[in-house]
Structure formats: structure tokens, C-alpha cells
Amino acid sequence: VQLQASGGGLVQPGGSLRLSCVDSESILKISPMNWYRLAPEKQRELVAALSSAGTPNYAESVKGRFTVSRDSAKSTVYLQMNNLKPEDTAIYYCNAQDMRTGSWNKYWGQGTQVTVSS
């Protein structure tokens, strides 16, 4: 199973983007999942997490600006990003937990580039 991340692009500071993460085998209907980002010369950062019960958690750097949500019918998880800042520039990855084993290593998206620049 491969997760497909999309929705990235070039946006001006203050703008918005919505990232999507979909899969073909209904993993994302309920699995806990994370959104990570990786910026040049920085460590990978956990941006947002969504539990199987739908409880979100956010990094302090994005609280109040980013919202993670799930559409179980579409087996899709979204990351709505508002009031984007240049420091949000990164490749964003979605990652889901294998609920049978507890592993987070199996399900990853390929990454989508977000660039915030004027």
C-alpha cells in the first residue's frame, strides 16, 4: 500500500493550501496518521497527528494555522494550511500506522513540496 500525497505548490506568505493523502486500500479510514515535513538543512518535524478517534495534535509552530482532518468515506486525510509563512517551506509527507502491527514504518506518502515565497 502506498499513500499518495498531493496539494503542494507555490504560495505567497499569508496564503493557504490543502494537502491530501489518499490510499487505495482504505488504510486511512481509521488508522492513526501523521503529517511530517522536511526542510533543507533541518530535521524532520512532526507537524500534525490524527488519532483513530479523530483527535488532532499539532506542533507549536503550526497551532492555530493548520488543521488535520479525515474523510473516512474517501479514505483521505487532509492538512489545511492557512496563513502560511516562509518557514513552512518544506516537503510534506503523510504517514499512517499499521494497526495490525503498530508499526509506523510501512505506510508513507511520496511527499509533496510546499513553497511559501513572495
Secondary structure, DSSP 8 states (H G I E B T S, - for coil): --BEEE--EEE-TT--EEEEEE-SSSGGGT--EEEEEE-TTS--EEEEEE-TT--EEE-TTTTTTEEEEEEGGGTEEEEEE-S--GGG-EEEEEEE--TTT--SSSEEB--EEEEE--
